[in-house]
Amino acid sequence: MTKKALIAGGGIAGPVTAMALRRAGIDSEVFEAYDRGSDGVGAFLTLAVNGLEALRPLDLHDLVGDLGMDSSRMLMLNGRGRPLAATRQPSRTLKRADLYRVLRDEAVRRGVRIHYGRRLTDASITETGVRAAFADGSTAEGDLLIGADGLHSRTRAIIDAGAPRARHVGLLNTGGFARGVEVPGEPGTSHFVFGRRCFFGYLIHPDGEVWWFANPPSPREPTPEELAAITPARWRARLTELFGDDTGPMLDIIGATDHIMPGWNTYDFPTVPKWFNERMVILGDAAHATSPSSGQGASMAIEDAVVLAKCLRDVPGTRDAFAAFEAARRKRVERIVEQGRRNGSGKAQGAVGAFFRDLALPVIMRRLDRRNALAWMYDHRISWNEPASAASG
């Protein structure tokens, strides 16, 4: 009998998981909390080469490969405009809304049902599977529930009422898209500036548009209401002040941006102790959110989707399949969370910390490149045809 999965969360992880399950012979339905999709919403993200390659077993690589722009070179500078390091990390940067749109449309084309306005509130294990309850009063039943519902996952809390909260990493995010401004650099290079008081990144699209983000430091975690109260004009004034003493194109880019995005907090999860129970499992940010500094958030969710589908295909018993999934993924994803934590730690340093960072970073990056020390992250590949193994022990 064909299994049926209920997937909570219709962002990026949800549709990819549904398509992976479909390839494994498992039906699914996606339940999205919001009453519409993410068309036109959000900033941009990076898909590292390992994430792009994880799409290949699902025949999605070519669908996504032409979105956005190549961003395989990174150039790091300090707030005085001095280059600190340059490196290559094969990746593609694309607008979140574009990635969401093509994945959702392809999932629908392949027969996946996506329901909007269905926020998960509770779930229970039944004699034959699982029943999910939603805020609109509706319910759904299936053989298993997959929480692809992000950082503030309701599924995670249902599985483990004592699950830890995400860890605020002391940085905020905002950004935008600038036009009509000439800036140093060329398409294909991500420029990262360690400003004296704020970190800044920008990329030049081949059509001339400049995509940028800033990470103002914030030792205290603002509430969503406090962030929503910061108007674009206040963001513009704050960023202008933060970068006022720095060398670089930051003020020109900010000035050429019609709309500065509402700010959001930056989080990660050092570890989530419990990923699953008999009929429910979490993946992506719900299980292991990593700081954007890792450049791996979306890639990890895509890898998760493929590995989980393989485990459900190959390992008898739902709980055993979930255990195999965790055994295959936990060590890798937690190592990447820690890598993101280290990458982000240099973004909000005082004068003394910045002095030592500027001395150490060129040496560290040269050693990493020479030793190919990040190959474990970028060279990871998932074979669809290789059978998944049951967890041991």
PABAGU-275632 format. One line per field, with one value per residue (C-alpha): residue number from 1; residue in one letter; x, y, z. Coordinates in nm, 2 decimals. Layout:
BEGIN
nr <- (NUM;...)
rest <- (A;...)
xx <- (X;...)
yy <- (Y;...)
zz <- (Z;...)
This chain:
BEGIN
nr <- (1;2;3;4;5;6;7;8;9;10;11;12;13;14;15;16;17;18;19;20;21;22;23;24;25;26;27;28;29;30;31;32;33;34;35;36;37;38;39;40;41;42;43;44;45;46;47;48;49;50;51;52;53;54;55;56;57;58;59;60;61;62;63;64;65;66;67;68;69;70;71;72;73;74;75;76;77;78;79;80;81;82;83;84;85;86;87;88;89;90;91;92;93;94;95;96;97;98;99;100;101;102;103;104;105;106;107;108;109;110;111;112;113;114;115;116;117;118;119;120;121;122;123;124;125;126;127;128;129;130;131;132;133;134;135;136;137;138;139;140;141;142;143;144;145;146;147;148;149;150;151;152;153;154;155;156;157;158;159;160;161;162;163;164;165;166;167;168;169;170;171;172;173;174;175;176;177;178;179;180;181;182;183;184;185;186;187;188;189;190;191;192;193;194;195;196;197;198;199;200;201;202;203;204;205;206;207;208;209;210;211;212;213;214;215;216;217;218;219;220;221;222;223;224;225;226;227;228;229;230;231;232;233;234;235;236;237;238;239;240;241;242;243;244;245;246;247;248;249;250;251;252;253;254;255;256;257;258;259;260;261;262;263;264;265;266;267;268;269;270;271;272;273;274;275;276;277;278;279;280;281;282;283;284;285;286;287;288;289;290;291;292;293;294;295;296;297;298;299;300;301;302;303;304;305;306;307;308;309;310;311;312;313;314;315;316;317;318;319;320;321;322;323;324;325;326;327;328;329;330;331;332;333;334;335;336;337;338;339;340;341;342;343;344;345;346;347;348;349;350;351;352;353;354;355;356;357;358;359;360;361;362;363;364;365;366;367;368;369;370;371;372;373;374;375;376;377;378;379;380;381;382;383;384;385;386;387;388;389;390;391;392;393)
rest <- (M;T;K;K;A;L;I;A;G;G;G;I;A;G;P;V;T;A;M;A;L;R;R;A;G;I;D;S;E;V;F;E;A;Y;D;R;G;S;D;G;V;G;A;F;L;T;L;A;V;N;G;L;E;A;L;R;P;L;D;L;H;D;L;V;G;D;L;G;M;D;S;S;R;M;L;M;L;N;G;R;G;R;P;L;A;A;T;R;Q;P;S;R;T;L;K;R;A;D;L;Y;R;V;L;R;D;E;A;V;R;R;G;V;R;I;H;Y;G;R;R;L;T;D;A;S;I;T;E;T;G;V;R;A;A;F;A;D;G;S;T;A;E;G;D;L;L;I;G;A;D;G;L;H;S;R;T;R;A;I;I;D;A;G;A;P;R;A;R;H;V;G;L;L;N;T;G;G;F;A;R;G;V;E;V;P;G;E;P;G;T;S;H;F;V;F;G;R;R;C;F;F;G;Y;L;I;H;P;D;G;E;V;W;W;F;A;N;P;P;S;P;R;E;P;T;P;E;E;L;A;A;I;T;P;A;R;W;R;A;R;L;T;E;L;F;G;D;D;T;G;P;M;L;D;I;I;G;A;T;D;H;I;M;P;G;W;N;T;Y;D;F;P;T;V;P;K;W;F;N;E;R;M;V;I;L;G;D;A;A;H;A;T;S;P;S;S;G;Q;G;A;S;M;A;I;E;D;A;V;V;L;A;K;C;L;R;D;V;P;G;T;R;D;A;F;A;A;F;E;A;A;R;R;K;R;V;E;R;I;V;E;Q;G;R;R;N;G;S;G;K;A;Q;G;A;V;G;A;F;F;R;D;L;A;L;P;V;I;M;R;R;L;D;R;R;N;A;L;A;W;M;Y;D;H;R;I;S;W;N;E;P;A;S;A;A;S;G)
xx <- (0.00;0.13;0.22;0.09;0.29;0.16;0.41;0.39;0.55;0.53;0.84;1.14;1.19;0.82;0.79;1.13;1.04;0.71;0.89;1.16;0.89;0.70;1.02;1.04;0.68;0.52;0.22;0.22;0.03;0.18;0.01;0.13;0.04;0.00;-0.29;-0.06;0.28;0.61;0.59;0.77;0.86;1.20;1.56;1.81;2.00;2.30;2.27;2.61;2.73;2.63;2.28;2.25;2.38;2.13;1.86;2.00;1.84;1.50;1.56;1.55;1.91;1.85;1.53;1.71;2.05;1.96;1.81;2.00;2.37;2.69;2.86;3.16;3.42;3.44;3.64;3.67;3.77;3.79;3.63;3.93;3.89;4.19;4.14;4.18;4.12;3.98;3.86;3.64;3.34;3.12;2.76;2.47;2.29;1.92;1.61;1.43;1.09;1.22;1.35;1.02;0.81;0.99;0.99;0.63;0.52;0.71;0.57;0.22;0.30;0.41;0.08;0.16;-0.13;-0.05;-0.30;-0.27;-0.40;-0.34;-0.13;-0.04;-0.15;-0.14;-0.08;-0.14;-0.05;-0.34;-0.37;-0.29;-0.08;-0.11;-0.38;-0.28;-0.50;-0.49;-0.58;-0.88;-1.04;-0.96;-0.78;-0.59;-0.47;-0.18;0.08;0.34;0.40;0.71;0.78;0.94;0.80;1.12;1.30;0.99;0.86;0.54;0.62;0.94;0.74;0.48;0.75;0.93;0.77;1.11;1.28;1.53;1.46;1.67;1.98;2.00;2.35;2.36;2.30;2.01;1.95;1.82;1.90;1.77;1.83;1.99;1.98;2.17;2.48;2.84;3.03;3.37;3.37;3.22;2.94;3.03;3.20;3.05;3.20;3.20;3.30;3.39;3.29;3.39;3.04;2.85;2.90;2.80;2.78;2.69;2.69;2.65;2.40;2.49;2.21;2.37;2.14;2.33;2.20;2.31;2.26;2.38;2.41;2.38;2.49;2.22;2.33;1.96;1.70;1.43;1.07;0.90;0.69;1.00;1.15;0.82;0.82;1.15;1.05;1.26;1.35;1.48;1.68;1.83;1.93;2.07;2.28;2.40;2.53;2.68;2.88;2.96;3.33;3.39;3.56;3.36;3.04;2.80;2.64;2.61;2.44;2.20;2.12;2.04;1.79;1.43;1.30;1.51;1.36;1.21;1.47;1.48;1.68;1.96;1.94;2.10;2.05;2.35;2.16;1.80;1.80;1.49;1.42;1.14;0.89;0.70;0.52;0.66;1.00;1.15;1.40;1.57;1.56;1.32;1.59;1.92;1.89;2.23;2.34;2.33;2.71;2.74;2.58;2.42;2.07;1.88;2.13;2.09;1.72;1.74;1.99;1.76;1.46;1.65;1.80;1.47;1.29;1.56;1.53;1.15;1.20;1.46;1.43;1.13;0.93;0.86;1.04;1.34;1.35;1.35;1.63;1.83;1.77;1.89;2.20;2.28;2.24;2.30;2.68;2.71;2.44;2.57;2.92;2.78;2.59;2.92;3.10;2.83;2.88;3.25;3.19;2.96;3.17;3.39;3.10;3.05;3.39;3.54;3.85;4.09;3.90;3.90;4.28;4.35;4.09;4.26;4.59;4.46;4.19;4.43;4.64;4.34;4.19;4.51;4.55;4.19;4.23;4.57;4.44;4.10;3.97;3.61;3.58;3.38;3.11;3.10;3.20;2.92;2.70;2.39;2.34;1.97;2.04;2.26;2.04;1.99;2.11;1.92;2.07;2.29;2.32)
yy <- (0.00;0.34;0.56;0.91;1.19;1.52;1.80;2.10;2.40;2.51;2.72;2.58;2.26;2.15;2.12;1.96;1.71;1.63;1.58;1.36;1.15;1.12;0.98;0.73;0.62;0.80;1.04;1.36;1.68;2.01;2.24;2.60;2.83;3.15;3.21;3.26;3.16;3.35;3.51;3.85;3.80;3.79;3.87;3.64;3.33;3.12;2.76;2.60;2.35;2.06;2.19;2.23;1.88;1.75;1.87;1.65;1.32;1.49;1.64;1.99;2.10;2.25;2.41;2.61;2.64;2.94;3.14;3.43;3.45;3.27;3.37;3.14;3.40;3.57;3.89;4.00;4.36;4.56;4.89;5.08;4.91;4.68;4.33;4.06;3.74;3.60;3.25;3.03;2.84;2.72;2.85;3.04;3.33;3.37;3.55;3.35;3.42;3.29;2.97;2.92;2.99;2.74;2.47;2.52;2.53;2.21;2.03;2.12;2.01;1.68;1.63;1.75;1.92;2.24;2.38;2.74;2.90;2.57;2.65;2.34;2.36;2.01;1.65;1.31;0.95;0.73;0.35;0.37;0.68;1.05;1.31;1.68;1.97;2.32;2.67;2.69;2.39;2.14;1.81;1.57;1.22;1.03;0.77;1.02;1.39;1.58;1.92;2.14;2.44;2.63;2.79;2.83;2.48;2.37;2.01;2.03;2.14;1.86;1.60;1.73;1.99;2.06;2.13;2.42;2.76;2.89;3.08;3.45;3.51;3.88;4.01;4.16;4.14;4.38;4.45;4.54;4.57;4.89;5.02;5.30;5.28;5.20;4.99;4.82;4.46;4.23;3.97;3.64;3.79;3.82;4.13;4.11;4.42;4.40;4.76;4.92;4.89;4.67;4.39;4.44;4.22;4.29;4.12;4.27;4.10;4.08;4.33;4.59;4.55;4.53;4.28;4.37;4.29;4.43;4.27;4.54;4.41;4.35;4.19;4.19;3.99;4.24;4.12;4.08;4.39;4.59;4.50;4.57;4.92;5.01;5.19;5.18;5.55;5.46;5.16;5.40;5.65;5.38;5.21;5.55;5.62;5.27;5.29;5.66;5.61;5.32;5.31;5.14;5.17;5.09;5.44;5.47;5.13;5.22;5.55;5.38;5.14;5.24;4.99;4.87;4.54;4.50;4.37;4.02;3.84;3.59;3.25;2.91;2.59;2.43;2.11;1.98;1.66;1.49;1.49;1.23;1.00;0.70;0.90;1.25;1.39;1.73;1.85;2.16;2.47;2.29;2.05;2.24;2.61;2.74;3.11;3.26;3.30;2.94;2.99;2.64;2.68;2.60;2.34;2.15;2.14;2.01;1.74;1.65;1.60;1.36;1.16;1.13;1.01;0.75;0.63;0.60;0.41;0.16;0.12;-0.09;0.07;0.44;0.50;0.30;0.51;0.83;0.69;0.61;0.97;1.12;0.89;0.99;1.37;1.49;1.49;1.68;1.94;2.02;2.06;2.31;2.50;2.53;2.65;2.91;3.02;3.07;3.26;3.50;3.56;3.82;4.04;4.24;4.29;4.59;4.76;4.51;4.21;4.36;4.43;4.06;3.94;4.15;3.99;3.63;3.61;3.62;3.34;3.13;3.16;3.08;2.76;2.66;2.70;2.52;2.23;2.23;2.22;2.28;2.00;1.80;2.06;2.14;1.80;1.61;1.42;1.20;0.90;0.83;0.47;0.37;0.21;0.39;0.20;0.14;0.31;0.09;0.06)
zz <- (0.00;-0.09;0.21;0.24;0.40;0.54;0.50;0.73;0.55;0.20;0.16;-0.02;0.19;0.16;-0.22;-0.26;0.01;-0.17;-0.50;-0.34;-0.18;-0.50;-0.67;-0.38;-0.45;-0.15;-0.19;0.00;0.06;0.16;0.41;0.42;0.71;0.51;0.28;-0.02;-0.15;-0.13;-0.47;-0.45;-0.09;0.07;-0.02;-0.18;-0.08;-0.18;-0.31;-0.27;-0.53;-0.29;-0.27;-0.65;-0.70;-0.44;-0.68;-0.96;-0.85;-0.86;-1.21;-1.06;-1.12;-1.47;-1.35;-1.09;-1.25;-1.47;-1.18;-1.03;-1.09;-1.04;-0.72;-0.71;-0.60;-0.26;-0.19;0.17;0.27;0.59;0.66;0.52;0.18;0.23;0.07;0.33;0.14;-0.18;-0.23;-0.46;-0.33;-0.62;-0.56;-0.72;-0.56;-0.64;-0.52;-0.26;-0.43;-0.77;-0.61;-0.43;-0.74;-0.97;-0.70;-0.62;-0.98;-1.06;-0.76;-0.87;-1.22;-1.09;-0.90;-0.55;-0.37;-0.18;0.07;0.18;0.50;0.69;0.99;1.19;1.56;1.68;1.57;1.73;1.65;1.57;1.53;1.16;1.13;1.23;1.24;1.20;1.32;1.17;1.29;1.06;1.23;0.96;1.00;0.78;0.82;0.67;0.75;0.87;0.93;0.81;0.97;0.70;0.90;0.96;1.24;1.47;1.38;1.54;1.45;1.65;1.96;1.91;1.89;2.19;2.42;2.58;2.25;2.27;2.12;1.83;1.94;1.85;1.72;1.79;1.43;1.24;0.87;0.61;0.25;-0.09;-0.46;-0.60;-0.95;-1.14;-0.92;-1.03;-0.77;-0.77;-0.88;-1.14;-1.17;-1.01;-0.71;-0.36;-0.19;0.19;0.39;0.76;0.84;1.16;1.30;1.06;0.81;0.45;0.15;-0.22;-0.56;-0.90;-1.12;-1.50;-1.57;-1.34;-1.04;-0.71;-0.45;-0.10;0.27;0.60;0.94;1.21;1.55;1.81;2.14;2.24;2.04;1.92;1.92;1.58;1.68;1.75;1.41;1.23;1.38;1.21;0.89;0.57;0.64;0.99;0.84;0.58;0.85;1.08;0.80;0.68;1.03;1.07;0.75;0.77;0.87;0.63;0.29;0.02;-0.19;0.10;0.12;-0.26;-0.27;0.01;-0.15;-0.48;-0.32;-0.35;-0.09;0.21;0.34;0.68;0.92;1.07;1.34;1.27;1.45;1.46;1.65;1.81;1.84;1.85;2.07;1.92;1.55;1.54;1.71;1.58;1.30;1.29;1.18;1.12;0.86;0.73;0.96;1.19;1.28;1.23;1.14;1.05;1.04;0.69;0.73;0.64;0.30;0.34;0.48;0.17;0.06;0.38;0.35;0.00;0.10;0.39;0.16;-0.07;0.22;0.40;0.09;0.03;0.39;0.37;0.04;0.17;0.54;0.66;0.94;0.96;1.29;1.17;0.85;1.06;1.27;0.96;0.83;1.15;1.16;0.81;0.86;1.22;1.22;0.89;0.96;1.31;1.18;0.93;1.20;1.39;1.07;1.02;1.38;1.33;1.00;1.17;1.48;1.30;1.18;1.50;1.66;1.84;1.74;1.91;1.77;1.42;1.44;1.51;1.26;0.98;1.07;1.10;0.82;0.52;0.68;0.77;0.42;0.24;0.46;0.39;0.02;0.02;0.22;0.04;0.40;0.31;0.06;0.31;0.28;-0.09;-0.24;-0.07;-0.31;-0.27;-0.49;-0.55;-0.66;-0.36;-0.10;0.24;0.54;0.86;1.17;1.38;1.75)
